[in-house]
Amino acid sequence: VFTLGLQTYFLPKLSSTNDKKILRHEIKKAYKFMLPILVVSAAAVFFSRDIIIRILFTSEFLNMRDLFIWQLAGDVIKLCGWLLAILFLAKKMVKWFIITEVYFSLQYVFLAHIFVNAFGLQGACMAYVLNYFIYFSIVCLIIRKEQIL
């Protein structure tokens, strides 16, 4: 739902301006709108995880309840990073978009391998959080370096 909104509303809006002040305003406005909804939605899923598991799966899957916190935290961080990374597309910096997407997809596989060996199944979700935290940080650095905002 969020990525669809980013692509259909936010991308054209950012593409239509070159004024950094307006871009910063739009990014801040998007975070003010999106972040509370993301956090509340993630919290709702987290606190409903037992019900969700029982409805969608069987009680044999109840052990996956421990994965929800990591997965949901990673999803929030990932979407926060995508909100900034959409600037790469809006400002015709497709090279940066492709590089970050490919690199962080490969990095996730690498981190997941290491974390699963160290922490078991939960390690895959822990790797997801770490990967997207690094993604968000790198996207911020690229935006600052390229002086997009």
TATAVEN-V819683 format. One line per field, one symbol per residue. ss: DSSP state (2 for helix, 1 for strand, 0 for the rest). A space follows every 10 residues. Layout:
ss = ???
This chain:
ss = 0222222222 2222200002 2222222222 2222222222 2222222022 2222220022 2222222222 2222222222 2222222222 0002222222 2222222222 2222222220 2222222222 2222222222 222220000
